[in-house]
Amino acid sequence: MAVVLRLSRAGTHKAPFYHVVATDSRNARDGKYIEDVGIYDPTLRPERIELKAERIEHWLKAGAKPSQTVAMLLKRAAKAAQPAAPKA
């Protein structure tokens, strides 16, 4: 079983809302999943990204592969979590 971290769509027509889930790669996009590890709401400004860092780290250590979009969200979340360097 190949586990992947990917988005599962929720919400209404023209108002998408996504769950970041750990799932078997053979499952459908909105099908069953193993664990919900975060949310992503692109309709808000700024975008809302909430991830369960310890669970994502667990799945990555267990060999899960993030999709391209989830990898991008992980980078954005890591960048936002870093404190800004003071300007001299």
Buried (B, 14 or more C-beta within 10 A) or exposed (E): EEBBBBBBEEEEEEEBBBBBBBBEEEBEEEEEBBBBBBBBBEEEEEEEBEBBEEBBEBBBEEEBBBBEBBEEBBEBBEEEEEEEEEEE
